[in-house]
Every structure is written in structure tokens, then in C-alpha cells.
Amino acid sequence: MRRLFSKFALTVSFLLAIIFTFSCYDGGSEQKCSGIVYDSDTYRCEAGELVGKCKGVDYYPAYQQCVGGVVVDGSPSSSSRGGLSSSGGGVTPTYSLDGIWLSNNNGNIHTINGNIGVYSQIPTTNVLWTSALNQGLISMGGESYRNLKSSGNLTWTGQNRVIEYNSSNPNVATGTDWTDCTLTLSADGQTIQYYASGVSTPNITLTRTNYSLDGVWLSNNNGNIHTINGSTGVYTKIPATNTLWTSALNQGLISMGGESYRNLKSSGNLTWTGQNRVIEYNSSNPNVATGTDWTDCTLTLSADGQTIQYYASGTSTPNLTLTRKQ
């Protein structure tokens, strides 16, 4: 009796498996996930949601899109895209201007969020804008774009703040005004073409950038590697050739994963302030650590986000360069 039941159960299980396979398979590599037909060579179905890969990173095409190897926000639309289709349409990206943008004509950096943009950096080489900043006509964090509104087809309209000056003295600001402008986003979401009629520079390109300190950084003076996340940085590597830091490590004065930076806080214009851990030693024996302390420091990020200029007064090495590794 047990043997007959076992055979019957196995037969039923086998039939159910066949039925299930053919009910999920819709010919070729197309399958369904919560009613959406998808290409199983491109996507997979997990817990009723489609999941794709974007350069090895998972994304959800119901509300995200892989554009140029970058995951961007997306939402359903009435057209089919990327091998997806359903009764309500496929999935297409909803592009946004939100982000940090470098202006190619003057080096200004703007942060756009929603319908406004603000100044995040004004380089000293941009003498006209620096003049306006020094006179209080504009401010770091002050509005540079306003009333931004999508007009469709990757295009936004709004107003951009312009600096007024006398032609006889073009490097000295005399006031500010707002001008109507059109911003057209590239299909990959990485550049903006700016146009404003009746201004001295009607056509400008802005490039999406990132000016966070978050990442892995190599110190050029001693080979230490730091990982910064938010307001803190930790030691990720201390090379054996760095005898003073290795001495501190061996004595337990510092540790791998221990804090090397703390209280990092943006002060605007691509600059952060905080404290950096320094190693104390006797000048008679400079390779043997005797203790640690914290010193105030300033970190200034390059416009491309790839290097940090470090400055701390009153230390043996007040100026350092750190290079982004990741």
C-alpha cells in the first residue's frame, strides 16, 4: 500500500510540475510576472516583482531604469520598452534634473532639487561670480534656478539667475536678474543643454557630477587608505612602509576600521571641516608613536570629485592630497 501511494504521489507531482512549467512558459524566453510579460534572458521574477541587472546592480524596472550603466528613477508609461509589456503599458524612465551639475563655461556647480537649483560651488577663477558673492548679491546655497517645470520630451523651462555688469568692467558685478531659460536633458541623463536668449552666453552645457566625500581615498604622503562615509572616516589600509602609523597600530593606539576622520561637515563651496587623527612622536625617534590626538582640518574636493586637498595648521604635514580609489 505504501509503495502504491508513493508511486501515485510521484506521478501527480510530476504531472503538476509539467503543468506548472507550461503555464509559466509563453514560448521562447518570454514569461509572466504579476501579469507583465517579460524576457527571462534579461529579467527575473522575485516575489511578484521584476528584477534586472545594471552593470551587476539589481534594479526594479517597475520604477527604475538602467541608463548608460546607471540606475535612474523610472515609472510606468503607456509605451513598451526593454522587452516589457502589460495591459497598462511597459516601463520607461522618468528623468529628473535632480542632482549636482557642473557648468562648463565658468566652473560653477549647482545642486538641483525639484523646481529649484542652488549654488554649491563658485570657483575663485570665476571672478565675476566671485565678485557677486563677495558683495552679497548671491550666496552659497542661494537660488541659481527657480520655477523649473517639465515641458515634456526631456525639456524643462524655468528661470536662471544672471549677473549684471558694466561692459567697461566685466569682472565686477553690479547686480543680478532672472532670465527665462530652457534645459534639455540628454537621453542618458548625464548632461544638460542650457539655452537662454538675450544673454551673453546663451548656450551652456552642464555635466552631472558628484561632490560627496563618501568613498575610498589614498593619502599621497604616507600611503594610508581611508574610507569615508558620511561624517566619519576610518583606516582601511596602513602599509608596512609607513613605520610611524604601523608603530601606532602595533601598540593599539589606532586600529584597522578605527576612526581617522570625525565630525566632517560641509561648509559649502566643495569644502568640509572636521577633525583628523594625528600620531604623536618624539623628534628624537620619529618612527615610534607615543600617542594620538585630533586636529582641526579642512578638506576641499576637486570639481571632478576625484581628489581632496587637505589642510591642517600646526601639524608636521599641513598640506596633503588624497586621491579617490573608489
Protein Blocks (a to p, Z undefined) as FASTA:
>chain_A
ZZmmmmmmmmmmmmmmmmmmmmmpgghjbdceehiacdfklmcceehiacddeehiacdf
klpcceehiacdddddfbdeehiacfkopcdddddfbdcdddfklopacddehjbccdfb
dcfklmmlmmmmmnopacehiafbghiacebjhiacdddddddddfklmmbcfbdcdddd
dddddfkopaccdddehiablbccdddddddfbdcdddfklopacddehjbccdfbdcfk
lmmlmmmmmnopacehiafbghiacebjhiacdddddddddfklmmbcfbdcdddddddd
dfkopaccdddehiablbccdddfZZ
